[in-house]
Amino acid sequence: MSIGLPVVAFVGPPGSGKSTQAELFAQASERGSESSVIASVPALLRQDVVLLPRLRPSERKAIDALRDEAEEQASVGLLMPAGLDRVLLDVVERISATRPVLLDGLPRGVQQARMLLDSVLSARLTVIHLELPGDVQAASMRRQRQRALGRQTSLDPTALRRMAGKVRTYQDETLPGLTLLRHAGVPVCACDAEAPPAETAERVRQHLAGRGVRALPMQDTPLSVSSRTEVLLRCS
Ligand SMILES: Nc1ncnc2c1ncn2[C@@H]1O[C@H](COP(=O)(O)OP(=O)(O)O)[C@@H](O)[C@H]1O
């Protein structure tokens, strides 16, 4: 039996709102008794203050050894080395013994999906798949451009190639990874990522609560959810 708290993974094309949703849940949970922790491979690489103290010396070394390769891969929108996912899952296993964990952008591919299935986390995992309906490439590029403009990051040809590479990685690697999880019985819930962020968060919260995942509080007063959007489309 897997002892520990829930792990909720936000997965979707770049720009679909994974980080936005993870942040909304983490902020809301700060008021709760068991505040949740956001975990992602980029957070490991930037020595996130919550993750860093929980890393073993050997794990810190492994991250440092993979840093250059990771940056090279990320610069063209490709998956980072699987060794980083290994470290992330190991640290998440330890954290989730006492705190709920929000995985931001994991699994990104089949290999990471397999790692998750082989870990004790799989029994406590719910995946929220934020989908951009219609032309994913166009919608994702629009969102990524919007984020870059917000951060005043340049939109030079290299940046645009990286953005397009990330969408291809989602289509070629992430979607098959999600299929694998679904077939293995992990709940993968598809959400319409075009709905306003707070509305999506409230829908996800209600949905998780319905499945008995109550360790992720949201607004004290639930938002009214418009009937226009069937935000949670389907859940395996
Ligand atoms: N539901 C939403 N509707 C409109 N814009 C959104 C929504 N969620 C996120 N965004 C915006 O899209 C951009 C990418 O969001 P982000 O959370 O960084 O995506 P991801 O982590 O999936 O790459 C940001 O500028 C963010 O403000």
The ligand as an SDF file (V2000), in Angstrom:
LIG
                    3D

 27 29  0  0  0  0  0  0  0  0999 V2000
   -6.9050   29.8900  -18.5480 N   0  0  0  0  0  0  0  0  0  0  0  0
   -6.1400   30.8170  -19.1350 C   0  0  0  0  0  0  0  0  0  0  0  0
   -6.6800   31.6950  -20.0090 N   0  0  0  0  0  0  0  0  0  0  0  0
   -5.9110   32.6400  -20.6180 C   0  0  0  0  0  0  0  0  0  0  0  0
   -4.5910   32.7780  -20.4020 N   0  0  0  0  0  0  0  0  0  0  0  0
   -4.0000   31.9200  -19.5390 C   0  0  0  0  0  0  0  0  0  0  0  0
   -4.7350   30.8960  -18.8600 C   0  0  0  0  0  0  0  0  0  0  0  0
   -3.8830   30.1970  -18.0710 N   0  0  0  0  0  0  0  0  0  0  0  0
   -2.6520   30.7540  -18.2560 C   0  0  0  0  0  0  0  0  0  0  0  0
   -2.7310   31.7900  -19.1120 N   0  0  0  0  0  0  0  0  0  0  0  0
   -1.6280   32.6420  -19.5850 C   0  0  0  0  0  0  0  0  0  0  0  0
   -0.9180   31.8730  -20.5710 O   0  0  0  0  0  0  0  0  0  0  0  0
    0.4860   32.0280  -20.3900 C   0  0  0  0  0  0  0  0  0  0  0  0
    1.1300   30.6790  -20.0820 C   0  0  0  0  0  0  0  0  0  0  0  0
    0.6780   30.1980  -18.8040 O   0  0  0  0  0  0  0  0  0  0  0  0
    1.5630   29.1630  -17.9600 P   0  0  0  0  0  0  0  0  0  0  0  0
    0.8060   28.8760  -16.7120 O   0  0  0  0  0  0  0  0  0  0  0  0
    2.9550   29.6780  -17.8300 O   0  0  0  0  0  0  0  0  0  0  0  0
    1.5470   27.8960  -18.9380 O   0  0  0  0  0  0  0  0  0  0  0  0
    2.3780   26.5260  -18.8770 P   0  0  0  0  0  0  0  0  0  0  0  0
    2.9250   26.3880  -17.4860 O   0  0  0  0  0  0  0  0  0  0  0  0
    1.3750   25.4740  -19.2280 O   0  0  0  0  0  0  0  0  0  0  0  0
    3.4350   26.6250  -19.9310 O   0  0  0  0  0  0  0  0  0  0  0  0
    0.6880   33.0480  -19.2740 C   0  0  0  0  0  0  0  0  0  0  0  0
    0.8500   34.3170  -19.8720 O   0  0  0  0  0  0  0  0  0  0  0  0
   -0.6140   32.9440  -18.4850 C   0  0  0  0  0  0  0  0  0  0  0  0
   -0.9110   34.1620  -17.8390 O   0  0  0  0  0  0  0  0  0  0  0  0
  1  2  1  0
  2  3  1  0
  2  7  2  0
  3  4  2  0
  4  5  1  0
  5  6  2  0
  6  7  1  0
  6 10  1  0
  7  8  1  0
  8  9  2  0
  9 10  1  0
 10 11  1  0
 11 12  1  0
 11 26  1  0
 12 13  1  0
 13 14  1  0
 13 24  1  0
 14 15  1  0
 15 16  1  0
 16 17  2  0
 16 18  1  0
 16 19  1  0
 19 20  1  0
 20 21  2  0
 20 22  1  0
 20 23  1  0
 24 25  1  0
 24 26  1  0
 26 27  1  0
M  END
$$$$
